[in-house]
Amino acid sequence: MSLAALLVFAAVTAHGRPTLAAPEDAEAEALINRGIDLREHGKDDEALAVFKKALAKSPSPRARAQVALAEQALGIWVAAENDLVLALAADSDAWIAKNRGALEGALAVVRRHIGSLEVRGTDGAEVMLDGVRLGVLPAGSAFRVEAGRRTLELRAKGFHPSARAIEVPAGGVARETVTLVALPAEAAGDGAASGGASPRGPRSDSDRDPGRGQRVLGWAFAGTGGALLVTGGVGMLIRKGIVDDYNDRCPGLGAAQPADCDGKIDSARTWLTVSIVSLIAGGVFTLGGITLAVTAPRRDSSASAPGAPGGVRVGCAPSWERGGASLGCSGTF
């Protein structure tokens, strides 16, 4: 029996449709009829919502089968399989018995879009598929999921999460083993020390290096300056080679120049400009970077008690204003 015939065969309506079973709850019956009309007009989304209302009012196998058929039409394969299996399990229901062949055919179609996923790994880990939670390990059975390319992720408190792309075969089984890696004790713990000690509070300033960022910035500036100095030096060597070649092959400045000699003059001037700019910028960046790194506050100085003699805090930062760059420093003594 076709699905269209199955829909028409579903219930008694005011339009004279045939009766397959004794009347059920009148309101649920009316909802089923309405859902059938919606499906006949291609409104499967609305029909599914109506069938679910009918199932809630009267949880009959027939109502569940109609829910499953609407889910199949919408491509909600896993839910459709579950509802069809539950509906077909009602062997004593007259409507199910009458339409078993069509329902089993629908189930076979649904299962061509579904596979099984077996996951093994860290106990207590949450199993996520495409961001949707499937369950917690160890799982008692395989998860039924839509076939195709999926993203599997495992999460557990105290462990690094792990995600991977997997392929679930239609009608087959995908098996995945994922062993999570524990986080470092400091990150994984909830703050409680061993032996029942009180939780640790936030780390104090004395536990941190207050000048680390400034030193990193300073050495980055110094490294950039070094690279610019090298560029300037190489540029000078290239210019010297061009000038030497000009002196060997060309008539000299003030005389008529062949085209290639004009090109050598232009190249020499360009490399001179590049070299001078690179050397000046390299010097500025190198000196500024070294100053930043050297003047960065140290952990022991930042940990000095308030008011303690000899406590020194110094910090510097570059700034850019119209006309050039500058380095500003401030501190307390």
SVG drawing of the C-alpha trace seen along z (x, -y; Angstrom):
<svg xmlns="http://www.w3.org/2000/svg" viewBox="-19 -67 105 76">
<polyline fill="none" stroke="black" stroke-width="0.4" points="0.0,0.0 1.4,-3.4 2.0,-6.2 -0.6,-8.3 -3.1,-5.5 -2.0,-5.0 -2.7,-8.6 -6.2,-8.4 -6.8,-5.1 -5.8,-6.7 -9.0,-7.9 -12.7,-8.6 -13.5,-12.1 -16.6,-14.1 -15.8,-13.6 -16.6,-9.9 -13.2,-8.3 -13.2,-4.6 -12.9,-3.4 -10.2,-1.0 -10.6,-0.8 -13.0,-1.8 -13.2,-5.6 -10.6,-7.0 -10.7,-10.1 -12.7,-12.6 -10.2,-15.5 -7.3,-13.3 -9.2,-11.9 -9.9,-15.4 -6.3,-16.3 -5.2,-13.3 -7.7,-14.2 -6.4,-17.7 -2.8,-16.5 -3.7,-14.3 -5.3,-17.2 -2.1,-19.3 0.1,-16.5 -2.1,-16.1 -1.4,-19.8 2.4,-19.5 2.4,-21.1 4.5,-18.5 5.9,-20.8 2.5,-21.9 1.2,-18.3 3.9,-17.0 3.0,-19.5 -0.6,-18.5 0.2,-14.8 2.3,-15.3 -0.6,-17.0 -2.9,-14.1 -0.3,-11.7 -0.1,-13.7 -3.9,-13.5 -4.3,-9.9 -1.0,-7.9 -2.2,-5.4 0.0,-3.4 -1.9,-5.0 -1.1,-8.5 2.6,-7.6 2.8,-6.1 1.4,-9.3 4.1,-11.3 6.8,-8.9 5.5,-9.3 5.6,-13.1 9.1,-12.9 10.2,-10.7 8.8,-13.3 10.9,-16.0 14.1,-13.9 14.1,-13.6 15.4,-10.1 16.4,-9.0 13.2,-10.1 11.2,-8.6 12.9,-5.2 12.2,-5.3 8.6,-6.2 8.0,-3.6 9.6,-0.8 7.4,-1.8 4.3,-1.8 5.0,1.5 5.6,3.1 1.8,2.8 1.0,6.2 -2.5,6.3 -3.6,2.9 -6.0,3.4 -4.8,0.3 -1.2,1.3 -2.0,4.9 -3.9,3.6 -1.1,1.2 2.0,3.2 3.3,3.7 3.3,0.0 4.8,-0.9 7.6,1.6 8.3,0.3 8.6,-3.2 10.9,-1.9 13.2,-0.3 13.4,-3.6 14.3,-5.5 17.0,-3.0 18.8,-3.7 19.6,-7.1 20.8,-6.0 23.9,-4.3 25.1,-3.2 27.9,-4.9 29.9,-3.0 32.0,-5.3 34.6,-4.0 36.8,-6.2 37.1,-8.1 34.4,-7.1 32.1,-10.1 32.9,-11.9 30.0,-13.6 29.5,-12.4 28.6,-15.3 27.8,-14.9 27.7,-18.1 27.2,-20.0 24.3,-17.8 24.7,-15.8 24.1,-12.0 25.0,-10.7 27.7,-9.9 30.4,-7.1 30.3,-4.3 27.3,-3.9 25.1,-0.9 24.6,-0.5 25.4,-2.2 23.9,-5.6 21.6,-5.7 22.6,-8.7 22.1,-10.1 24.6,-8.7 27.3,-10.8 30.2,-13.1 29.8,-14.2 31.9,-15.8 32.4,-13.8 33.5,-15.5 34.1,-14.2 34.2,-16.5 34.9,-15.7 35.7,-17.9 39.4,-17.9 40.3,-16.8 41.2,-18.4 38.2,-18.1 38.8,-16.1 37.0,-16.5 37.4,-14.7 35.6,-14.2 34.0,-10.8 32.1,-9.0 28.9,-7.1 28.0,-4.5 24.3,-4.2 23.0,-0.9 26.4,-0.3 28.5,-0.9 31.2,-3.5 33.4,-2.6 35.5,-5.3 37.8,-5.2 38.7,-8.5 41.0,-8.7 41.0,-12.2 44.2,-13.8 44.0,-15.1 44.5,-18.8 47.4,-19.9 46.6,-19.6 46.5,-23.4 43.9,-23.8 41.9,-20.6 41.4,-21.0 38.5,-22.9 40.9,-24.9 41.0,-22.5 44.4,-21.4 45.1,-17.8 44.2,-16.7 41.1,-18.8 42.8,-22.2 40.8,-25.3 40.5,-26.3 43.2,-28.5 42.3,-32.1 43.4,-34.0 47.1,-34.3 48.6,-37.4 50.6,-40.0 53.8,-38.5 53.1,-35.2 53.0,-36.9 55.7,-38.6 54.5,-42.2 57.1,-43.1 56.7,-40.1 54.6,-41.9 56.9,-44.9 59.9,-42.7 58.3,-40.7 57.4,-43.9 60.9,-45.3 62.7,-42.3 60.2,-42.3 61.2,-45.9 64.8,-45.1 64.5,-42.1 62.7,-44.3 65.5,-46.9 68.1,-44.3 66.4,-43.1 66.2,-46.7 69.9,-47.2 70.8,-44.1 68.6,-45.3 70.4,-48.7 73.8,-47.0 72.8,-44.7 71.4,-47.7 74.7,-49.5 76.6,-46.5 74.2,-46.2 74.6,-49.9 78.4,-49.6 78.2,-46.8 76.1,-48.9 78.4,-51.9 81.5,-49.8 79.8,-48.3 78.9,-51.8 82.5,-53.0 83.8,-50.1 81.3,-50.3 79.9,-53.9 81.3,-57.2 80.8,-59.0 78.4,-61.7 78.1,-64.8 78.5,-62.8 75.7,-61.4 74.6,-58.2 73.5,-54.9 70.2,-53.6 71.7,-50.9 73.9,-53.4 71.0,-55.6 69.3,-52.6 72.4,-51.9 72.3,-55.5 68.7,-55.2 69.2,-51.8 72.2,-53.2 70.1,-56.2 67.2,-53.9 69.4,-51.5 71.0,-54.5 67.6,-55.7 66.5,-52.3 69.7,-51.7 69.6,-55.1 66.0,-54.7 66.5,-51.1 69.6,-52.0 67.9,-54.9 64.7,-53.0 66.8,-50.0 68.7,-52.1 65.6,-53.6 63.8,-50.3 66.8,-48.5 67.6,-51.2 63.9,-51.6 63.4,-47.8 66.4,-47.3 65.3,-50.2 61.8,-48.6 63.3,-45.2 65.8,-46.6 63.4,-48.9 60.6,-46.4 59.6,-45.8 60.8,-42.5 58.8,-40.1 60.9,-40.7 60.5,-44.5 56.7,-44.3 56.4,-42.0 57.9,-44.6 55.6,-45.4 53.9,-48.8 56.1,-51.4 59.2,-49.1 62.5,-50.9 64.1,-50.3 60.9,-49.3 61.2,-50.5 58.6,-50.2 59.5,-51.5 57.5,-51.1 58.0,-52.3 55.9,-52.2 56.3,-53.6 53.9,-56.2 53.4,-57.6 52.5,-61.2 52.5,-63.5 56.1,-63.9 57.6,-60.7 57.8,-58.0 58.7,-58.5 59.4,-56.4 57.7,-57.4 58.7,-56.0 57.2,-56.4 57.9,-54.9 57.7,-55.0 60.7,-54.9"/>
</svg>
